[in-house]
Amino acid sequence: MTGAPVDAGAGTAPRSRTPYVVGGALTLLLLSLATRYGPHRDELYFIAAGHHPQWGYPDQPALTPLIAAGADRVAHGSLVALRLVPSVLVGLVVVMVADLARELGGGRRAQTLAALTTASAAGVLAIGHLLSTATTDLFFQTLVIRLAVTVLHRDHPRGWLLVGLVAGVGLENKHLVVFLGLGLAVGIALTPSMRHHLRSPWCWAGAALAALTWLPNPLWQGAHGWPQLTLAGDVRDEYLTVGGTITLVVFQLLLLSPLAAVLGFRGGLELLRRTDWAYARPLVIAYLFLIVFFVVVGGKHYYLLPLLPPLAAAGAVVAEQRTSARNMTQWNVLVLLVALIPLPALLPVLPAKTLDGTPWAAINDDALETVGWPAVAHTVRGVLETLPPRQRRTAVVVTQNYGEAGALEWYGGSPPVYSGHNGFGDWGPPASSGLVVYVGFERPHADQLVGCRRAATLRTGVDNEEDGNGVWVCDGPAGSWAQAWPHIRHYDA
């Protein structure tokens, strides 16, 4: 065996039951709030995408859409069913982060603090409330981190096969797992006592297994002209700016909480300094490498979220080792109290009209994007009902974005619904030659639809993307649908 000897006593602290209680409580809290407000536009899109099963979509791989469609088949129209999986996944994330603290030698108090820090983290609560690729990605990246630390600590190279398999499945959800793997590889390369793992055939076999598991999605992307690269360019143009860089950096303090960020900073420093934690040092190196990487290429602030709770877990172990039991209790109380401040921005605890216009709504604009979809569907149905029966039978609905299309399918009562936005663009154009009811924030262009007249205005009751958008009745496509559809299709992140 090569590399530094492993401390057999480390990582064998008693496993606390408290993190299971905290993780379970978080899951129950999220489920209890699942039916407040309504679905997010991305959730509506995932449901529609999952009902068109394929190995990939322009904006993501297949796993989350399949989860969404499965929930919809089990209990159509149920937000509890739709959000059951993400609620359970973030509960498991809490348990895994606490267990990482145990792997670092943390006792029950450190495990409890790590669990509470993760469960109350702003980023975890915000994405845990919704079914999104980010929620599923948080679970898979956390599991990769937890397994990788075990492999490095126990010097068990064969474990890279399991890491590779988990990473491969995670890649069928979101491609950010690639960057985590790259960051960990850099971290291992820069940690001399761990470097021998990069020479192990098991490490490369794990990487090959991940690539093989992921392969169907890149093949789909290649066969469709790599649309995700187009969307990645859209993200880069939006975030590779001074404002985007500031947001990325500032949110590193807010994705957990400012208090938890102190734990993360302390944990990161000790991971760099302590020789007995060399096996976990690649985590902090990966974080430092990736924050620079995403600043350079233009990335969203939440891309680094999966690495923050593990750093805070290391900080929790340091706190346990250097402070009294009473101070640890105070830490726990402070973590929970600080978490209450942004809570209305993260979870639907306030009436939507009360939230609208407050600073909380500005912190997390996704919250109000879950409000008003029934009104959107009702307005579109009202426009359709004004059409003569003969025209209504042949009419189709075309929307500008996938949220509008997904909402009309979710709430039903409409004729066939189409959109040119991202994956929906692959499921058109319509076959009908009848009237077109168009939904969007601007009048259709002349190369898209002709003979358009505004018939209604959407009112969601809050200030969100759909409020004030229009509903037009159009005579039909410009020319034929084959001519008009390329002008209607568009990729937007």
C-alpha positions in Angstrom: 0.0 0.0 0.0 1.3 3.5 -0.9 0.6 6.9 0.6 0.3 8.1 4.2 -0.8 5.6 6.8 -4.4 5.9 7.8 -5.4 6.8 11.3 -7.6 3.9 12.2 -9.2 5.8 15.0 -10.4 8.7 12.8 -13.9 8.4 11.3 -15.0 6.0 14.0 -16.8 8.4 16.3 -20.3 7.1 17.3 -23.0 7.9 14.8 -25.5 10.3 16.2 -29.2 9.8 15.6 -29.9 13.5 15.6 -29.0 14.1 11.9 -31.6 11.5 10.9 -34.2 13.5 13.0 -33.1 16.7 11.4 -33.1 15.3 7.9 -36.5 13.7 8.4 -37.9 17.0 9.9 -36.6 18.9 6.9 -38.4 16.4 4.5 -41.6 16.7 6.4 -41.4 20.5 6.5 -40.9 20.7 2.7 -43.8 18.3 2.1 -46.1 20.3 4.4 -45.4 23.4 2.3 -45.5 21.6 -1.1 -49.0 22.7 -1.9 -48.5 26.4 -1.1 -48.4 28.7 -4.1 -48.1 26.3 -7.2 -45.7 24.6 -9.6 -42.6 26.4 -10.9 -42.3 26.8 -14.7 -39.3 24.4 -14.7 -41.3 21.8 -12.9 -44.1 22.1 -15.5 -41.5 21.8 -18.3 -39.9 18.7 -16.6 -43.3 17.0 -16.5 -43.9 17.6 -20.2 -40.4 16.6 -21.1 -40.6 13.4 -19.1 -43.8 12.5 -21.1 -41.6 12.7 -24.2 -38.9 10.3 -22.9 -35.5 10.5 -24.7 -31.9 10.4 -23.7 -31.6 14.1 -23.5 -33.1 17.5 -24.0 -31.6 20.7 -25.2 -31.1 22.0 -21.7 -30.5 19.0 -19.5 -30.2 15.2 -19.5 -33.1 12.9 -18.8 -33.2 12.0 -15.1 -35.2 14.8 -13.6 -37.8 14.9 -16.3 -38.3 11.1 -15.9 -38.8 11.7 -12.1 -41.3 14.4 -12.8 -43.3 12.4 -15.3 -43.3 9.4 -13.0 -44.7 11.5 -10.2 -47.3 12.9 -12.6 -48.4 9.4 -13.7 -48.7 8.3 -10.1 -50.8 11.3 -9.0 -51.5 13.7 -11.7 -51.9 17.3 -10.5 -50.4 16.6 -7.1 -47.7 18.9 -5.9 -47.0 16.6 -3.0 -46.2 13.7 -5.3 -44.2 16.0 -7.6 -42.1 17.3 -4.7 -41.7 14.1 -2.7 -38.5 13.0 -4.3 -36.7 16.4 -3.9 -37.9 16.6 -0.3 -36.4 13.1 0.5 -33.2 13.9 -1.4 -32.4 17.0 0.6 -33.2 15.1 3.8 -30.6 12.5 2.7 -28.1 15.3 2.0 -28.4 16.4 5.6 -27.6 12.9 6.8 -24.6 12.5 4.4 -23.1 15.8 5.4 -23.4 15.0 9.1 -21.8 11.6 8.4 -18.9 13.4 6.7 -18.4 15.2 10.0 -18.2 11.8 11.7 -15.7 10.7 9.1 -13.5 13.7 10.0 -13.6 12.5 13.6 -16.6 14.6 14.8 -18.7 13.4 17.7 -22.4 13.8 18.2 -22.2 17.6 18.8 -20.3 18.2 15.5 -22.7 15.9 13.6 -25.7 17.8 15.0 -24.2 21.2 14.1 -23.3 19.9 10.6 -26.9 18.6 10.1 -28.6 21.8 11.3 -26.2 24.0 9.2 -27.1 22.0 6.1 -30.9 21.7 6.8 -31.2 25.5 7.4 -29.0 26.5 4.5 -30.7 29.1 2.2 -29.6 27.3 -0.9 -30.7 23.9 0.4 -34.1 25.1 1.4 -34.7 27.0 -1.8 -33.9 24.2 -4.2 -35.3 21.5 -1.8 -38.8 23.0 -2.1 -38.9 22.4 -5.9 -38.2 19.5 -8.2 -35.2 20.8 -10.2 -32.1 19.5 -11.8 -30.2 21.5 -9.1 -31.9 19.5 -6.3 -31.1 16.1 -7.8 -27.6 17.4 -8.6 -27.0 18.4 -4.9 -27.8 14.9 -3.9 -25.5 13.2 -6.4 -22.6 15.6 -5.8 -22.9 15.2 -2.1 -22.9 11.4 -2.5 -19.8 11.6 -4.7 -18.0 13.8 -2.1 -19.0 11.5 0.7 -17.8 8.4 -1.1 -14.6 10.0 -2.4 -13.6 11.1 1.1 -14.1 7.5 2.3 -12.0 6.1 -0.5 -9.2 8.6 0.2 -9.4 8.1 4.0 -9.5 4.3 4.0 -7.1 4.1 1.0 -9.4 1.8 -0.7 -8.9 2.4 -4.5 -11.5 -0.1 -5.6 -14.1 2.3 -4.1 -13.5 4.5 -7.1 -15.7 2.2 -9.1 -18.7 3.1 -6.9 -17.8 6.8 -7.1 -17.7 6.5 -10.9 -21.1 4.8 -11.0 -22.7 7.4 -8.8 -21.1 10.2 -10.9 -22.3 8.6 -14.1 -25.9 8.5 -12.9 -25.5 12.1 -11.6 -24.4 13.1 -15.1 -27.7 11.8 -16.5 -29.2 14.6 -14.4 -26.8 17.6 -14.8 -23.4 18.0 -16.3 -21.9 19.9 -13.3 -20.7 16.6 -11.9 -17.9 16.8 -14.5 -16.6 19.9 -12.9 -16.8 18.4 -9.4 -14.7 15.5 -10.7 -12.2 17.8 -12.3 -11.9 19.8 -9.0 -11.4 16.7 -6.9 -8.8 15.5 -9.4 -6.9 18.8 -9.0 -7.2 18.5 -5.2 -5.9 15.0 -5.2 -3.0 16.0 -7.5 -2.0 18.8 -5.2 -2.1 16.6 -2.0 1.1 14.6 -2.1 -0.1 11.9 0.3 -3.2 11.3 -1.8 -1.6 11.6 -5.2 -1.0 7.9 -5.6 -4.8 7.5 -6.2 -4.4 9.1 -9.6 -2.0 6.4 -10.6 -4.4 3.7 -9.6 -6.1 1.7 -12.4 -9.2 1.6 -10.2 -9.4 5.4 -10.3 -9.3 5.4 -14.1 -11.7 2.5 -14.2 -14.1 4.6 -12.1 -13.8 7.5 -14.5 -14.4 5.2 -17.4 -17.5 3.8 -15.8 -18.8 7.3 -15.2 -18.2 8.2 -18.8 -19.9 5.0 -20.0 -22.9 5.5 -17.8 -23.2 9.1 -19.1 -22.6 8.2 -22.8 -26.2 8.1 -24.0 -26.7 11.8 -23.2 -23.6 13.0 -25.1 -24.6 10.8 -28.1 -28.1 12.4 -28.0 -26.5 15.9 -27.8 -24.2 15.2 -30.7 -27.0 13.8 -32.9 -29.0 17.0 -32.2 -26.2 19.6 -32.9 -25.1 20.0 -29.2 -27.9 22.4 -28.2 -26.7 22.5 -24.6 -23.5 24.2 -25.8 -25.7 27.0 -27.2 -27.5 27.2 -23.9 -24.2 27.2 -22.0 -23.2 30.2 -24.2 -26.4 31.9 -23.1 -25.5 31.4 -19.5 -21.9 32.6 -20.1 -23.2 35.8 -21.8 -25.4 36.5 -18.8 -23.0 35.7 -16.0 -19.6 36.5 -17.4 -20.0 40.1 -16.4 -18.9 42.2 -13.4 -22.3 41.9 -11.9 -22.3 38.1 -12.5 -18.9 37.8 -10.8 -20.0 39.9 -7.8 -23.2 37.8 -7.4 -21.1 34.5 -7.6 -18.8 35.6 -4.9 -21.3 37.3 -2.6 -23.7 34.3 -2.7 -20.9 32.1 -1.3 -21.7 33.8 2.0 -25.5 33.5 1.5 -26.0 30.0 0.1 -25.6 28.6 3.6 -25.8 31.6 5.9 -23.3 34.2 6.9 -22.9 32.3 10.2 -22.5 29.0 8.5 -20.0 30.6 6.1 -17.8 31.3 9.1 -17.9 27.5 9.9 -17.1 26.8 6.2 -14.1 29.2 6.2 -12.8 27.8 9.4 -13.2 24.2 8.2 -11.5 25.0 4.9 -8.5 26.5 6.6 -8.1 23.5 8.9 -8.4 21.1 5.9 -5.5 23.0 4.3 -3.4 23.0 7.5 -4.0 19.7 9.3 -1.9 16.7 8.2 -4.4 14.3 9.7 -7.1 15.7 7.4 -5.0 15.4 4.2 -7.5 12.8 2.9 -10.2 15.5 2.8 -8.0 18.4 1.7 -9.0 17.8 -2.0 -12.5 19.2 -1.0 -11.2 22.7 -0.2 -8.8 22.7 -3.1 -11.7 21.7 -5.4 -13.8 24.5 -4.1 -11.0 27.1 -4.5 -10.3 25.8 -8.0 -13.9 25.8 -9.1 -14.7 29.3 -7.8 -11.9 30.7 -9.9 -13.0 28.5 -12.8 -16.6 29.7 -12.7 -15.5 33.3 -12.4 -13.4 32.9 -15.5 -16.0 31.0 -17.6 -19.2 32.6 -16.2 -21.1 30.4 -13.9 -24.2 30.6 -11.7 -23.7 31.1 -8.0 -25.4 27.9 -7.0 -23.0 25.8 -9.0 -20.7 25.6 -5.9 -23.4 24.8 -3.4 -22.6 21.1 -3.1 -19.1 21.8 -1.7 -20.3 24.3 0.9 -22.0 22.0 3.5 -19.0 19.6 3.6 -16.7 22.6 4.3 -19.1 23.7 7.1 -19.1 20.1 8.4 -15.3 20.3 8.8 -15.8 23.6 10.6 -18.3 21.9 12.9 -15.7 19.4 13.9 -13.2 22.1 14.6 -15.8 23.9 16.7 -16.5 20.8 18.7 -12.8 20.2 19.4 -12.1 23.7 20.5 -15.3 24.9 22.3 -17.4 23.7 25.2 -20.6 21.8 24.9 -22.5 24.9 26.0 -20.9 26.9 23.1 -21.9 24.2 20.7 -25.5 24.5 21.8 -25.3 28.2 21.3 -24.0 27.6 17.8 -27.0 25.4 17.1 -29.4 28.0 18.3 -27.8 30.8 16.4 -27.7 28.8 13.2 -31.5 28.2 13.4 -32.3 31.8 14.4 -30.2 33.3 11.5 -32.0 30.8 9.1 -35.3 32.4 10.0 -34.3 35.8 8.5 -34.4 34.8 4.8 -37.1 32.1 5.2 -39.9 33.9 3.5 -37.7 34.2 0.4 -36.9 30.5 0.4 -40.2 28.8 1.3 -43.9 29.7 0.8 -44.5 30.7 4.4 -46.2 34.0 3.7 -49.3 34.7 1.5 -48.1 35.4 -2.0 -49.6 38.9 -2.1 -47.8 39.7 1.2 -44.5 38.5 -0.3 -44.9 40.5 -3.5 -42.9 43.7 -3.5 -40.9 42.8 -0.3 -37.1 42.5 -0.2 -37.6 38.7 0.2 -39.2 38.5 -3.2 -36.1 40.3 -4.7 -33.7 37.8 -3.0 -35.3 34.7 -4.7 -37.4 35.5 -7.7 -38.3 31.9 -8.2 -40.8 32.1 -5.3 -43.3 34.4 -7.2 -42.7 32.4 -10.4 -44.8 29.6 -8.7 -47.8 31.9 -8.4 -50.6 32.6 -10.9 -50.5 29.6 -13.2 -54.2 28.7 -12.7 -55.1 32.3 -13.7 -53.0 31.9 -16.9 -54.8 28.7 -17.8 -58.2 30.3 -17.0 -57.5 33.3 -19.2 -56.3 31.2 -22.2 -59.4 29.0 -21.8 -61.6 32.1 -21.8 -60.1 33.3 -25.1 -60.7 29.9 -26.6 -64.3 29.9 -25.5 -64.9 33.1 -27.4 -64.1 31.3 -30.7 -66.9 29.9 -32.8 -67.3 26.1 -32.1 -66.0 25.2 -35.6 -62.8 27.3 -35.2 -62.4 26.1 -31.6 -62.2 22.5 -32.8 -59.3 23.1 -35.0 -57.5 25.7 -32.9 -54.1 25.2 -31.3 -52.2 27.0 -28.6 -48.6 28.2 -29.1 -46.7 29.8 -26.2 -43.5 31.8 -26.1 -42.0 29.9 -23.1 -42.1 26.3 -21.8 -43.7 27.4 -18.5 -46.8 28.6 -20.2 -47.0 25.5 -22.3 -46.4 23.2 -19.3 -49.1 25.1 -17.3 -51.7 24.7 -20.0 -51.0 21.0 -20.2 -50.9 20.6 -16.4 -54.2 22.3 -15.7 -55.9 20.9 -18.9 -58.9 22.1 -20.7 -57.0 23.4 -23.7 -56.5 22.1 -27.2 -53.0 20.8 -28.2 -50.3 23.1 -26.8 -47.0 23.8 -28.5 -44.0 26.0 -27.9 -40.7 26.7 -29.6 -38.8 27.0 -26.3 -36.0 24.5 -25.7 -37.3 20.9 -25.6 -40.9 21.9 -26.6 -39.5 23.0 -30.0 -38.7 19.3 -30.8 -42.4 18.3 -30.3 -43.8 20.7 -33.0 -44.9 22.1 -35.2 -48.7 21.6 -35.0 -50.4 19.7 -37.7 -53.6 21.8 -37.6 -54.2 24.6 -40.1 -56.7 26.4 -37.9 -56.6 29.4 -35.7 -53.6 29.9 -33.3 -54.0 31.2 -29.8 -50.6 32.6 -29.0 -49.3 33.4 -25.4 -46.3 35.5 -24.8 -44.8 38.8 -23.6 -44.8 40.3 -27.1 -46.8 40.1 -30.3 -45.8 37.3 -32.6 -43.4 38.4 -35.3 -44.6 38.6 -38.9 -42.4 35.6 -39.9 -44.0 33.5 -37.1 -47.8 34.1 -37.2 -50.1 36.3 -39.2 -53.4 38.1 -38.7 -52.8 38.5 -34.9 -55.1 40.5 -32.6 -54.7 40.8 -28.9 -57.5 39.1 -27.1 -56.6 39.2 -23.4 -53.9 40.1 -20.9 -52.6 37.7 -18.2 -53.0 38.8 -14.6 -51.3 36.6 -12.0 -51.9 38.8 -9.0 -48.2 39.3 -8.3 -45.3 40.8 -10.1 -43.7 37.9 -12.0 -42.7 37.0 -15.5 -46.2 36.1 -16.7 -48.1 39.1 -15.3 -49.0 41.5 -18.1 -48.2 39.1 -20.9 -50.6 38.9 -23.8 -52.9 36.4 -25.5 -53.4 36.8 -29.2 -55.7 35.1 -31.7 -53.9 34.6 -35.0 -55.1 33.4 -38.4 -52.3 30.9 -38.7 -48.6 30.5 -39.4 -46.7 32.7 -41.7 -46.8 30.6 -44.9 -46.8 27.0 -43.7 -45.9 25.6 -40.3 -42.7 24.2 -41.9 -41.7 27.7 -42.8 -42.8 29.4 -39.6 -41.6 26.9 -37.0 -37.8 27.6 -37.4 -38.6 31.3 -36.5 -40.7 30.2 -33.5 -38.1 27.8 -32.1 -35.6 29.3 -29.7 -33.1 28.2 -27.0 -33.1 30.2 -23.8 -31.5 29.2 -20.4 
